[in-house]
Amino acid sequence: MNYLHYEFDLSEDDVVEVTLEGQANVRLLDPENYSLYSRGERHTYADGGFARESPVELSPPHAGHWHVVVDLGGYPGTIRAGVRVLKGAS
């Protein structure tokens, strides 16, 4: 599966802002679930889902290392996204 991938060390009061050109799946994953996701296995995500509007704001439930993935759910097409961390925004 093709997807965009970003990694961040976040505190629980940070927000990850994802700006999309179009609709896409946007997920915030811990390292274990990112490993499952990248192998195409069943996984869970801490925040996110199918985004119809932009920007999307993702909030980590706790401090740690986090992965943000953006994909089209297996459908053909091109994804464009901008991602930035808003420190202490929540």
N, C-alpha and C positions, 0 to 999 in steps of 0.2 A: 504494500500500500504506500502511496506517496503522501507525504505530509510535511508540514513545517514544524520544526522543533526548536525550542528555546529553553535554556536552563537558568535558574536564579536561586540565590540564597535569600530567603525572604523572612521577615519577622511577621508576627500575626497581625500587625496593624498596617502592613503594606497592602497595596492593591496593584494587580497587574492589569493594565489597560491594553486591550487588543483592538486595533482598528482594522476593519475588513473592507475589501472591495467585493461585495456580494455576500451571499449566505454561505455558512460553513459550520462545521462542528468545531467547537473550541473547548479544550479540556485542561484542567489543572490536575496534574498527577504527582503522587509521591514517587520516589525511585522504584519501589517494588512494583507498583502498578504501571509505571512507564515501561519497565522491563517486559511485563506481560503484554502491554499494548504493542510494543515494537515487534513482538513475536507473533502478533495476531491472535493472542489468547484473550480470554474473558478477563476484564479488569473493571475497576471502579474508579471514579474520579471525584476529587474533593469539591470541585465547583465547575460550572460550565454546562455545556450541552449544545443543542442546535441553535445557532445565532442567526436571526433574521434581520437584525438591526445592528448598527455599529455606532459607537464603540461598545465592547463587552468589557465588563469589569469583573475580575476574578479575585477572590479573597482566600488566602490560605487559612485553614483552621488552626494552625500552629506554626511556629517558627521552624525553619529547616530548609533543606534543598528540594526544589520543586521543578517540575517540567511542565511546559505549556506546549500543547500540540494543536495544530489546526489542520483539518482535513476535509475532504468532500465526501466522506463515507463510502469510498469506493467508486463514486461516479466520476466520469471523465471531466477534465477541465483543469484550469490553472487557478491556484490560490495566491492571493497577494495579501499580506498582512503586515502591519506595523505593531510592535510590542514594546511597551515601556513600563517600568516600575514606578509607581507613585508612592514614595516612602512616607509612611505614617499617615496614609490617606483615609483609613477606615476608623 
